[in-house]
Amino acid sequence: MTYHFSVIITQDKDGMFIAHVPTLRGCHTQAKSLKVLNKRLQEVIALCVEVEQSKKQKIPQDKFVEVREIALKV
C-alpha cells in the first residue's frame, strides 16, 4: 500500500533542516542537508507507520491544501 503524507520542513538559525509529519504523532527528524533529510524522512515515516500498524491503528493520511507565508511588520 502507498501512503501519502504532508511534511513541514523548516530551517533553524544554525542551518539545520527540520521535518515534521503532522498526521503521525511524534514523527520528526532533522539533518544538515535536504538530501540527508529526505533519507531520514523515509526511515522515520516507515517507523511511525510500523508503530501505528502494530497498535492496529488506522494510518492517518492528509491531503495537502497549501502553504502560506505571512509577513508581519511590527
PALO-249361 format. One record per residue: chain; residue number from 1; x, y, z of N, C-alpha, C in turn. Coordinates in steps of 0.001 Angstrom, whole numbers. Layout:
N
<atom><mol>A</mol><seq>NUM</seq><n_c1>X</n_c1><n_c2>Y</n_c2><n_c3>Z</n_c3><ca_c1>X</ca_c1><ca_c2>Y</ca_c2><ca_c3>Z</ca_c3><c_c1>X</c_c1><c_c2>Y</c_c2><c_c3>Z</c_c3></atom>
...
This chain:
74
<atom><mol>A</mol><seq>1</seq><n_c1>841</n_c1><n_c2>-1180</n_c2><n_c3>0</n_c3><ca_c1>0</ca_c1><ca_c2>0</ca_c2><ca_c3>0</ca_c3><c_c1>886</c_c1><c_c2>1243</c_c2><c_c3>0</c_c3></atom>
<atom><mol>A</mol><seq>2</seq><n_c1>435</n_c1><n_c2>2264</n_c2><n_c3>-687</n_c3><ca_c1>1166</ca_c1><ca_c2>3520</ca_c2><ca_c3>-733</ca_c3><c_c1>439</c_c1><c_c2>4550</c_c2><c_c3>122</c_c3></atom>
<atom><mol>A</mol><seq>3</seq><n_c1>1165</n_c1><n_c2>5164</n_c2><n_c3>1026</n_c3><ca_c1>627</ca_c1><ca_c2>6219</ca_c2><ca_c3>1879</ca_c3><c_c1>1170</c_c1><c_c2>7557</c_c2><c_c3>1404</c_c3></atom>
<atom><mol>A</mol><seq>4</seq><n_c1>385</n_c1><n_c2>8602</n_c2><n_c3>1622</n_c3><ca_c1>802</ca_c1><ca_c2>9956</ca_c2><ca_c3>1264</ca_c3><c_c1>714</c_c1><c_c2>10837</c_c2><c_c3>2506</c_c3></atom>
<atom><mol>A</mol><seq>5</seq><n_c1>1802</n_c1><n_c2>11528</n_c2><n_c3>2820</n_c3><ca_c1>1852</ca_c1><ca_c2>12391</ca_c2><ca_c3>3990</ca_c3><c_c1>2386</c_c1><c_c2>13763</c_c2><c_c3>3605</c_c3></atom>
<atom><mol>A</mol><seq>6</seq><n_c1>1811</n_c1><n_c2>14788</n_c2><n_c3>4196</n_c3><ca_c1>2370</ca_c1><ca_c2>16125</ca_c2><ca_c3>4059</ca_c3><c_c1>3474</c_c1><c_c2>16271</c_c2><c_c3>5092</c_c3></atom>
<atom><mol>A</mol><seq>7</seq><n_c1>4533</n_c1><n_c2>16947</n_c2><n_c3>4691</n_c3><ca_c1>5683</ca_c1><ca_c2>17153</ca_c2><ca_c3>5575</ca_c3><c_c1>5977</c_c1><c_c2>18640</c_c2><c_c3>5629</c_c3></atom>
<atom><mol>A</mol><seq>8</seq><n_c1>6188</n_c1><n_c2>19149</n_c2><n_c3>6827</n_c3><ca_c1>6572</ca_c1><ca_c2>20538</ca_c2><ca_c3>7006</ca_c3><c_c1>8073</c_c1><c_c2>20569</c_c2><c_c3>7242</c_c3></atom>
<atom><mol>A</mol><seq>9</seq><n_c1>8782</n_c1><n_c2>21338</n_c2><n_c3>6426</n_c3><ca_c1>10235</ca_c1><ca_c2>21455</ca_c2><ca_c3>6569</ca_c3><c_c1>10576</c_c1><c_c2>22907</c_c2><c_c3>6845</c_c3></atom>
<atom><mol>A</mol><seq>10</seq><n_c1>11324</n_c1><n_c2>23117</n_c2><n_c3>7904</n_c3><ca_c1>11798</ca_c1><ca_c2>24446</ca_c2><ca_c3>8254</ca_c3><c_c1>13315</c_c1><c_c2>24392</c_c2><c_c3>8409</c_c3></atom>
<atom><mol>A</mol><seq>11</seq><n_c1>13921</n_c1><n_c2>25551</n_c2><n_c3>8515</n_c3><ca_c1>15368</ca_c1><ca_c2>25622</ca_c2><ca_c3>8723</ca_c3><c_c1>15622</c_c1><c_c2>26520</c_c2><c_c3>9923</c_c3></atom>
<atom><mol>A</mol><seq>12</seq><n_c1>16415</n_c1><n_c2>26022</n_c2><n_c3>10864</n_c3><ca_c1>16680</ca_c1><ca_c2>26818</ca_c2><ca_c3>12056</ca_c3><c_c1>17824</c_c1><c_c2>27809</c_c2><c_c3>11821</c_c3></atom>
<atom><mol>A</mol><seq>13</seq><n_c1>18128</n_c1><n_c2>28599</n_c2><n_c3>12839</n_c3><ca_c1>19136</ca_c1><ca_c2>29657</ca_c2><ca_c3>12690</ca_c3><c_c1>20535</c_c1><c_c2>29112</c_c2><c_c3>12435</c_c3></atom>
<atom><mol>A</mol><seq>14</seq><n_c1>20765</n_c1><n_c2>27853</n_c2><n_c3>12769</n_c3><ca_c1>22078</ca_c1><ca_c2>27230</ca_c2><ca_c3>12551</ca_c3><c_c1>22158</c_c1><c_c2>26517</c_c2><c_c3>11201</c_c3></atom>
<atom><mol>A</mol><seq>15</seq><n_c1>21078</n_c1><n_c2>26557</n_c2><n_c3>10426</n_c3><ca_c1>21072</ca_c1><ca_c2>25940</ca_c2><ca_c3>9108</ca_c3><c_c1>20561</c_c1><c_c2>24509</c_c2><c_c3>9065</c_c3></atom>
<atom><mol>A</mol><seq>16</seq><n_c1>20177</n_c1><n_c2>23962</n_c2><n_c3>10208</n_c3><ca_c1>19640</ca_c1><ca_c2>22597</ca_c2><ca_c3>10229</ca_c3><c_c1>18232</c_c1><c_c2>22580</c_c2><c_c3>9643</c_c3></atom>
<atom><mol>A</mol><seq>17</seq><n_c1>17950</n_c1><n_c2>21564</n_c2><n_c3>8828</n_c3><ca_c1>16619</ca_c1><ca_c2>21370</ca_c2><ca_c3>8283</ca_c3><c_c1>15844</c_c1><c_c2>20470</c_c2><c_c3>9235</c_c3></atom>
<atom><mol>A</mol><seq>18</seq><n_c1>14637</n_c1><n_c2>20864</n_c2><n_c3>9549</n_c3><ca_c1>13808</ca_c1><ca_c2>20126</ca_c2><ca_c3>10495</ca_c3><c_c1>12511</c_c1><c_c2>19751</c_c2><c_c3>9786</c_c3></atom>
<atom><mol>A</mol><seq>19</seq><n_c1>12161</n_c1><n_c2>18467</n_c2><n_c3>9824</n_c3><ca_c1>10960</ca_c1><ca_c2>17974</ca_c2><ca_c3>9163</ca_c3><c_c1>9999</c_c1><c_c2>17392</c_c2><c_c3>10187</c_c3></atom>
<atom><mol>A</mol><seq>20</seq><n_c1>8728</n_c1><n_c2>17680</n_c2><n_c3>9977</n_c3><ca_c1>7675</ca_c1><ca_c2>17227</ca_c2><ca_c3>10884</ca_c3><c_c1>6501</c_c1><c_c2>16718</c_c2><c_c3>10045</c_c3></atom>
<atom><mol>A</mol><seq>21</seq><n_c1>5994</n_c1><n_c2>15537</n_c2><n_c3>10392</n_c3><ca_c1>4837</ca_c1><ca_c2>14958</ca_c2><ca_c3>9704</ca_c3><c_c1>3641</c_c1><c_c2>15120</c_c2><c_c3>10651</c_c3></atom>
<atom><mol>A</mol><seq>22</seq><n_c1>2808</n_c1><n_c2>16128</n_c2><n_c3>10415</n_c3><ca_c1>1733</ca_c1><ca_c2>16454</ca_c2><ca_c3>11365</ca_c3><c_c1>755</c_c1><c_c2>15325</c_c2><c_c3>11662</c_c3></atom>
<atom><mol>A</mol><seq>23</seq><n_c1>458</n_c1><n_c2>14472</n_c2><n_c3>10692</n_c3><ca_c1>-555</ca_c1><ca_c2>13433</ca_c2><ca_c3>10926</ca_c3><c_c1>-19</c_c1><c_c2>12209</c_c2><c_c3>11662</c_c3></atom>
<atom><mol>A</mol><seq>24</seq><n_c1>1291</n_c1><n_c2>12110</n_c2><n_c3>11811</n_c3><ca_c1>1873</ca_c1><ca_c2>10975</ca_c2><ca_c3>12542</ca_c3><c_c1>2512</c_c1><c_c2>11502</c_c2><c_c3>13821</c_c3></atom>
<atom><mol>A</mol><seq>25</seq><n_c1>1892</n_c1><n_c2>11203</n_c2><n_c3>14914</n_c3><ca_c1>2329</ca_c1><ca_c2>11691</ca_c2><ca_c3>16222</ca_c3><c_c1>3805</c_c1><c_c2>11363</c_c2><c_c3>16488</c_c3></atom>
<atom><mol>A</mol><seq>26</seq><n_c1>4583</n_c1><n_c2>12397</n_c2><n_c3>16807</n_c3><ca_c1>5987</ca_c1><ca_c2>12213</ca_c2><ca_c3>17152</ca_c3><c_c1>6891</c_c1><c_c2>11936</c_c2><c_c3>15965</c_c3></atom>
<atom><mol>A</mol><seq>27</seq><n_c1>6403</n_c1><n_c2>12148</n_c2><n_c3>14769</n_c3><ca_c1>7169</ca_c1><ca_c2>11828</ca_c2><ca_c3>13571</ca_c3><c_c1>7920</c_c1><c_c2>13067</c_c2><c_c3>13082</c_c3></atom>
<atom><mol>A</mol><seq>28</seq><n_c1>9198</n_c1><n_c2>13125</n_c2><n_c3>13402</n_c3><ca_c1>10021</ca_c1><ca_c2>14265</ca_c2><ca_c3>13009</ca_c3><c_c1>11480</c_c1><c_c2>13851</c_c2><c_c3>12928</c_c3></atom>
<atom><mol>A</mol><seq>29</seq><n_c1>12255</n_c1><n_c2>14620</n_c2><n_c3>12200</n_c3><ca_c1>13680</ca_c1><ca_c2>14350</ca_c2><ca_c3>12069</ca_c3><c_c1>14378</c_c1><c_c2>15633</c_c2><c_c3>11648</c_c3></atom>
<atom><mol>A</mol><seq>30</seq><n_c1>15705</n_c1><n_c2>15606</n_c2><n_c3>11626</n_c3><ca_c1>16468</ca_c1><ca_c2>16775</ca_c2><ca_c3>11197</ca_c3><c_c1>17766</c_c1><c_c2>16338</c_c2><c_c3>10541</c_c3></atom>
<atom><mol>A</mol><seq>31</seq><n_c1>18345</n_c1><n_c2>17255</n_c2><n_c3>9756</n_c3><ca_c1>19610</ca_c1><ca_c2>16967</ca_c2><ca_c3>9080</ca_c3><c_c1>20232</c_c1><c_c2>18278</c_c2><c_c3>8608</c_c3></atom>
<atom><mol>A</mol><seq>32</seq><n_c1>21506</n_c1><n_c2>18199</n_c2><n_c3>8240</n_c3><ca_c1>22223</ca_c1><ca_c2>19377</ca_c2><ca_c3>7759</ca_c3><c_c1>21955</c_c1><c_c2>19653</c_c2><c_c3>6283</c_c3></atom>
<atom><mol>A</mol><seq>33</seq><n_c1>21478</n_c1><n_c2>18652</n_c2><n_c3>5537</n_c3><ca_c1>21188</ca_c1><ca_c2>18849</ca_c2><ca_c3>4113</ca_c3><c_c1>19817</c_c1><c_c2>18263</c_c2><c_c3>3785</c_c3></atom>
<atom><mol>A</mol><seq>34</seq><n_c1>19227</n_c1><n_c2>18776</n_c2><n_c3>2714</n_c3><ca_c1>17925</ca_c1><ca_c2>18256</ca_c2><ca_c3>2297</ca_c3><c_c1>18024</c_c1><c_c2>16819</c_c2><c_c3>1793</c_c3></atom>
<atom><mol>A</mol><seq>35</seq><n_c1>19154</n_c1><n_c2>16480</n_c2><n_c3>1192</n_c3><ca_c1>19354</ca_c1><ca_c2>15109</ca_c2><ca_c3>709</ca_c3><c_c1>19310</c_c1><c_c2>14118</c_c2><c_c3>1873</c_c3></atom>
<atom><mol>A</mol><seq>36</seq><n_c1>20033</n_c1><n_c2>14430</n_c2><n_c3>2927</n_c3><ca_c1>20045</ca_c1><ca_c2>13554</ca_c2><ca_c3>4107</ca_c3><c_c1>18684</c_c1><c_c2>13586</c_c2><c_c3>4801</c_c3></atom>
<atom><mol>A</mol><seq>37</seq><n_c1>18072</n_c1><n_c2>14758</n_c2><n_c3>4844</n_c3><ca_c1>16754</ca_c1><ca_c2>14878</ca_c2><ca_c3>5466</ca_c3><c_c1>15744</c_c1><c_c2>13971</c_c2><c_c3>4764</c_c3></atom>
<atom><mol>A</mol><seq>38</seq><n_c1>15782</n_c1><n_c2>13943</n_c2><n_c3>3445</n_c3><ca_c1>14876</ca_c1><ca_c2>13081</ca_c2><ca_c3>2686</ca_c3><c_c1>15040</c_c1><c_c2>11613</c_c2><c_c3>3058</c_c3></atom>
<atom><mol>A</mol><seq>39</seq><n_c1>16275</n_c1><n_c2>11173</n_c2><n_c3>3162</n_c3><ca_c1>16557</ca_c1><ca_c2>9784</ca_c2><ca_c3>3543</ca_c3><c_c1>16021</c_c1><c_c2>9497</c_c2><c_c3>4947</c_c3></atom>
<atom><mol>A</mol><seq>40</seq><n_c1>16293</n_c1><n_c2>10415</n_c2><n_c3>5858</n_c3><ca_c1>15822</ca_c1><ca_c2>10231</ca_c2><ca_c3>7240</ca_c3><c_c1>14307</c_c1><c_c2>10273</c_c2><c_c3>7327</c_c3></atom>
<atom><mol>A</mol><seq>41</seq><n_c1>13677</n_c1><n_c2>11096</n_c2><n_c3>6502</n_c3><ca_c1>12215</ca_c1><ca_c2>11149</ca_c2><ca_c3>6486</ca_c3><c_c1>11623</c_c1><c_c2>9806</c_c2><c_c3>6085</c_c3></atom>
<atom><mol>A</mol><seq>42</seq><n_c1>12177</n_c1><n_c2>9196</n_c2><n_c3>5059</n_c3><ca_c1>11702</ca_c1><ca_c2>7882</ca_c2><ca_c3>4635</ca_c3><c_c1>11788</c_c1><c_c2>6885</c_c2><c_c3>5790</c_c3></atom>
<atom><mol>A</mol><seq>43</seq><n_c1>12910</n_c1><n_c2>6925</n_c2><n_c3>6509</n_c3><ca_c1>13122</ca_c1><ca_c2>5991</ca_c2><ca_c3>7620</ca_c3><c_c1>12155</c_c1><c_c2>6254</c_c2><c_c3>8777</c_c3></atom>
<atom><mol>A</mol><seq>44</seq><n_c1>12020</n_c1><n_c2>7518</n_c2><n_c3>9167</n_c3><ca_c1>11187</ca_c1><ca_c2>7828</ca_c2><ca_c3>10331</ca_c3><c_c1>9706</c_c1><c_c2>7621</c_c2><c_c3>10020</c_c3></atom>
<atom><mol>A</mol><seq>45</seq><n_c1>9282</n_c1><n_c2>7930</n_c2><n_c3>8807</n_c3><ca_c1>7882</ca_c1><ca_c2>7685</ca_c2><ca_c3>8443</ca_c3><c_c1>7596</c_c1><c_c2>6184</c_c2><c_c3>8452</c_c3></atom>
<atom><mol>A</mol><seq>46</seq><n_c1>8505</n_c1><n_c2>5396</n_c2><n_c3>7918</n_c3><ca_c1>8327</ca_c1><ca_c2>3938</ca_c2><ca_c3>7937</ca_c3><c_c1>8204</c_c1><c_c2>3423</c_c2><c_c3>9370</c_c3></atom>
<atom><mol>A</mol><seq>47</seq><n_c1>9026</n_c1><n_c2>3936</n_c2><n_c3>10259</n_c3><ca_c1>8959</ca_c1><ca_c2>3517</ca_c2><ca_c3>11670</ca_c3><c_c1>7638</c_c1><c_c2>3928</c_c2><c_c3>12313</c_c3></atom>
<atom><mol>A</mol><seq>48</seq><n_c1>7205</n_c1><n_c2>5155</n_c2><n_c3>12056</n_c3><ca_c1>5946</ca_c1><ca_c2>5629</ca_c2><ca_c3>12635</ca_c3><c_c1>4754</c_c1><c_c2>4831</c_c2><c_c3>12114</c_c3></atom>
<atom><mol>A</mol><seq>49</seq><n_c1>4763</n_c1><n_c2>4504</n_c2><n_c3>10833</n_c3><ca_c1>3694</ca_c1><ca_c2>3693</ca_c2><ca_c3>10258</ca_c3><c_c1>3713</c_c1><c_c2>2299</c_c2><c_c3>10880</c_c3></atom>
<atom><mol>A</mol><seq>50</seq><n_c1>4891</n_c1><n_c2>1749</n_c2><n_c3>11053</n_c3><ca_c1>5020</ca_c1><ca_c2>420</ca_c2><ca_c3>11676</ca_c3><c_c1>4440</c_c1><c_c2>420</c_c2><c_c3>13091</c_c3></atom>
<atom><mol>A</mol><seq>51</seq><n_c1>4703</n_c1><n_c2>1465</n_c2><n_c3>13850</n_c3><ca_c1>4173</ca_c1><ca_c2>1569</ca_c2><ca_c3>15214</ca_c3><c_c1>2651</c_c1><c_c2>1628</c_c2><c_c3>15184</c_c3></atom>
<atom><mol>A</mol><seq>52</seq><n_c1>2098</n_c1><n_c2>2448</n_c2><n_c3>14294</n_c3><ca_c1>640</ca_c1><ca_c2>2553</ca_c2><ca_c3>14187</ca_c3><c_c1>20</c_c1><c_c2>1214</c_c2><c_c3>13791</c_c3></atom>
<atom><mol>A</mol><seq>53</seq><n_c1>660</n_c1><n_c2>514</n_c2><n_c3>12860</n_c3><ca_c1>140</ca_c1><ca_c2>-791</ca_c2><ca_c3>12436</ca_c3><c_c1>205</c_c1><c_c2>-1802</c_c2><c_c3>13569</c_c3></atom>
<atom><mol>A</mol><seq>54</seq><n_c1>1267</n_c1><n_c2>-1753</n_c2><n_c3>14361</n_c3><ca_c1>1394</ca_c1><ca_c2>-2701</ca_c2><ca_c3>15472</ca_c3><c_c1>321</c_c1><c_c2>-2470</c_c2><c_c3>16534</c_c3></atom>
<atom><mol>A</mol><seq>55</seq><n_c1>-183</n_c1><n_c2>-1253</n_c2><n_c3>16613</n_c3><ca_c1>-1259</ca_c1><ca_c2>-931</ca_c2><ca_c3>17559</ca_c3><c_c1>-2629</c_c1><c_c2>-1137</c_c2><c_c3>16914</c_c3></atom>
<atom><mol>A</mol><seq>56</seq><n_c1>-2618</n_c1><n_c2>-1677</n_c2><n_c3>15678</n_c3><ca_c1>-3855</ca_c1><ca_c2>-1914</ca_c2><ca_c3>14929</ca_c3><c_c1>-4621</c_c1><c_c2>-612</c_c2><c_c3>14696</c_c3></atom>
<atom><mol>A</mol><seq>57</seq><n_c1>-3884</n_c1><n_c2>478</n_c2><n_c3>14557</n_c3><ca_c1>-4480</ca_c1><ca_c2>1788</ca_c2><ca_c3>14302</ca_c3><c_c1>-4563</c_c1><c_c2>2049</c_c2><c_c3>12809</c_c3></atom>
<atom><mol>A</mol><seq>58</seq><n_c1>-5579</n_c1><n_c2>2772</n_c2><n_c3>12410</n_c3><ca_c1>-5687</ca_c1><ca_c2>3203</ca_c2><ca_c3>11020</ca_c3><c_c1>-4585</c_c1><c_c2>4244</c_c2><c_c3>10788</c_c3></atom>
<atom><mol>A</mol><seq>59</seq><n_c1>-3905</n_c1><n_c2>4146</n_c2><n_c3>9660</n_c3><ca_c1>-2843</ca_c1><ca_c2>5090</ca_c2><ca_c3>9337</ca_c3><c_c1>-3492</c_c1><c_c2>6388</c_c2><c_c3>8857</c_c3></atom>
<atom><mol>A</mol><seq>60</seq><n_c1>-3324</n_c1><n_c2>7458</n_c2><n_c3>9631</n_c3><ca_c1>-3939</ca_c1><ca_c2>8722</ca_c2><ca_c3>9220</ca_c3><c_c1>-3213</c_c1><c_c2>9309</c_c2><c_c3>8013</c_c3></atom>
<atom><mol>A</mol><seq>61</seq><n_c1>-3966</n_c1><n_c2>9803</n_c2><n_c3>7071</n_c3><ca_c1>-3381</ca_c1><ca_c2>10469</ca_c2><ca_c3>5915</ca_c3><c_c1>-4085</c_c1><c_c2>11804</c_c2><c_c3>5747</c_c3></atom>
<atom><mol>A</mol><seq>62</seq><n_c1>-3365</n_c1><n_c2>12736</n_c2><n_c3>5184</n_c3><ca_c1>-3967</ca_c1><ca_c2>14031</ca_c2><ca_c3>4968</ca_c3><c_c1>-3852</c_c1><c_c2>14408</c_c2><c_c3>3500</c_c3></atom>
<atom><mol>A</mol><seq>63</seq><n_c1>-4544</n_c1><n_c2>15422</n_c2><n_c3>3136</n_c3><ca_c1>-4498</ca_c1><ca_c2>15910</ca_c2><ca_c3>1767</ca_c3><c_c1>-3912</c_c1><c_c2>17320</c_c2><c_c3>1813</c_c3></atom>
<atom><mol>A</mol><seq>64</seq><n_c1>-2855</n_c1><n_c2>17542</n_c2><n_c3>1074</n_c3><ca_c1>-2199</ca_c1><ca_c2>18838</ca_c2><ca_c3>1053</ca_c3><c_c1>-3156</c_c1><c_c2>19898</c_c2><c_c3>532</c_c3></atom>
<atom><mol>A</mol><seq>65</seq><n_c1>-3201</n_c1><n_c2>21007</n_c2><n_c3>1238</n_c3><ca_c1>-4048</ca_c1><ca_c2>22113</ca_c2><ca_c3>819</ca_c3><c_c1>-3180</c_c1><c_c2>23253</c_c2><c_c3>310</c_c3></atom>
<atom><mol>A</mol><seq>66</seq><n_c1>-2332</n_c1><n_c2>23810</n_c2><n_c3>1163</n_c3><ca_c1>-1436</ca_c1><ca_c2>24883</ca_c2><ca_c3>738</ca_c3><c_c1>-451</c_c1><c_c2>25227</c_c2><c_c3>1842</c_c3></atom>
<atom><mol>A</mol><seq>67</seq><n_c1>542</n_c1><n_c2>25981</n_c2><n_c3>1468</n_c3><ca_c1>1487</ca_c1><ca_c2>26550</ca_c2><ca_c3>2420</ca_c3><c_c1>1389</c_c1><c_c2>28055</c_c2><c_c3>2279</c_c3></atom>
<atom><mol>A</mol><seq>68</seq><n_c1>1340</n_c1><n_c2>28727</n_c2><n_c3>3384</n_c3><ca_c1>1281</ca_c1><ca_c2>30193</ca_c2><ca_c3>3362</ca_c3><c_c1>2435</c_c1><c_c2>30778</c_c2><c_c3>4154</c_c3></atom>
<atom><mol>A</mol><seq>69</seq><n_c1>2913</n_c1><n_c2>31885</n_c2><n_c3>3673</n_c3><ca_c1>3893</ca_c1><ca_c2>32659</ca_c2><ca_c3>4425</ca_c3><c_c1>3246</c_c1><c_c2>34006</c_c2><c_c3>4698</c_c3></atom>
<atom><mol>A</mol><seq>70</seq><n_c1>3193</n_c1><n_c2>34351</n_c2><n_c3>5954</n_c3><ca_c1>2564</ca_c1><ca_c2>35602</ca_c2><ca_c3>6358</ca_c3><c_c1>3661</c_c1><c_c2>36570</c_c2><c_c3>6796</c_c3></atom>
<atom><mol>A</mol><seq>71</seq><n_c1>3706</n_c1><n_c2>37740</n_c2><n_c3>6202</n_c3><ca_c1>4655</ca_c1><ca_c2>38769</ca_c2><ca_c3>6597</ca_c3><c_c1>3954</c_c1><c_c2>39739</c_c2><c_c3>7534</c_c3></atom>
<atom><mol>A</mol><seq>72</seq><n_c1>4608</n_c1><n_c2>40064</n_c2><n_c3>8626</n_c3><ca_c1>4046</ca_c1><ca_c2>40977</ca_c2><ca_c3>9599</ca_c3><c_c1>5106</c_c1><c_c2>42001</c_c2><c_c3>9972</c_c3></atom>
<atom><mol>A</mol><seq>73</seq><n_c1>4845</n_c1><n_c2>43213</n_c2><n_c3>9668</n_c3><ca_c1>5785</ca_c1><ca_c2>44289</ca_c2><ca_c3>10007</ca_c3><c_c1>5319</c_c1><c_c2>44909</c_c2><c_c3>11311</c_c3></atom>
<atom><mol>A</mol><seq>74</seq><n_c1>6193</n_c1><n_c2>44906</n_c2><n_c3>12296</n_c3><ca_c1>5844</ca_c1><ca_c2>45496</ca_c2><ca_c3>13598</ca_c3><c_c1>6779</c_c1><c_c2>46622</c_c2><c_c3>13955</c_c3></atom>
